[in-house]
């Protein structure tokens, strides 16, 4: 007789079972998600029409009829819930994943096997489930930890139990409704389970294979697969979530996340194979160790004795980050780009980040924001001309303002009394805005205007020396002023062009206009940084040079 393959755990994913499930007779929802309207939810009762359908019930009863009763009794004695029994046997995806079949429905189906009605006879000599085993409610499942029983502890530690997927989904939808999201028409479902659930799945599968590999039913079902707890939970709740919320399940920027954690993980039961397990071991590593030692029976016996607490369920719904971008201009030499605090003391009177983020965030009703810019200028450097491209990343926005509101927002920022910062071309951007800014950073050019002093009088030869330099390569070591926070590297940069502008009435002061490659340290290029930048304005003119003021006049990037 050939050796049967071990029942295998189906890889986790969002693919529905291949067997066709009859459509549910559910009243159409009158949900409309449009424009700025808030998400509305249907409160229509769910019809159980599909359960009354004779063809559907025949499929279910035919499936239940094939259940090996002695195996069910064995798994029941371990503490495996009804749905997990169907799931780990890999025989009945229709039952374990259909949202209209509640926990009590599953119990009733097994009760029919016990009572008879002709089904029990088809099992031949297999042992019949006892009345006590079938009618005694199992507490928290020892395999799924209550996940597929819809038993869990809420955020405040309160025990909660739902009889069906629709009851559970209704709880989730109510929590979503309380968040007041707008302009949402779809969702994606994320589920996180404790590693112990995966380990329990594998242990039960190995236990069944070792104990029943010689049984005829096992030989016939050797290629069957066990659907993962995560997949089954998704199959159970996705359709009810769609029906109750009016949202379509698909790849979406709006996500509903169910995070389960093991409430009883502190009550570790000793296992022969993992006494010295490192904290960094993954669930997969522990399963491999368990398999290699073949201690499935010991593991399962420990499961019987273990007191299981339902998982702690943390619910979260959130929207992927939304980006609003444009260009900013900074007119003050006492405003930093981002908030700057040293020893609990603020440096500067404000920051571009706080001025823009504080004005934009309320319009999106988000949880927070992050500021991103194409490069940065020092606190004493003004940003003039075309402005610097920037993005404000809004986290978990409840709404997306219209173009008119965005325009009003731009006007409001530009009308602030202090006139420290202004913006232009403000608009809501997709993820492509972030990609465009990152791509443009590497190749962008910047133009500057600097007030420079030299230690001697400026002459016409100096003007020619500076203006004749085209695409000049310079070598810059990490400046001394930033060496404490930057790696000590040597960088090659390009000065594309330069020109000098004399200042009337002064022979030692002039304006230096230049265009450089992104990443050039302009202050160091002027004074030389004790020889760490070569060549420099000082070395080219053969005298001491100092930069007194610096302005950025253009950031050349094809975005915003």
PyMOL commands that set and color helices and strands:
alter all, ss='L'
color gray80, all
select helices_A, chain A and resi 49-52+54-65+69-78+82-89+93-96+103-115+120-123+131-135+165-177+195-212+216-220+229-245+283-293+296-305+352-364+403-414+431-443+460-467+480-482+522-527+537-541
alter helices_A, ss='H'
color red, helices_A
select strands_A, chain A and resi 8-9+151-153+159-161+186-192+225-226+248-249+254-261+312-319+322-330+335-336+341-342+345-346+350-351+368-373+382-395+421-429+445-454+472-477+490-502+509-517+533-534+545-556
alter strands_A, ss='S'
color yellow, strands_A
deselect
rebuild
show_as cartoon
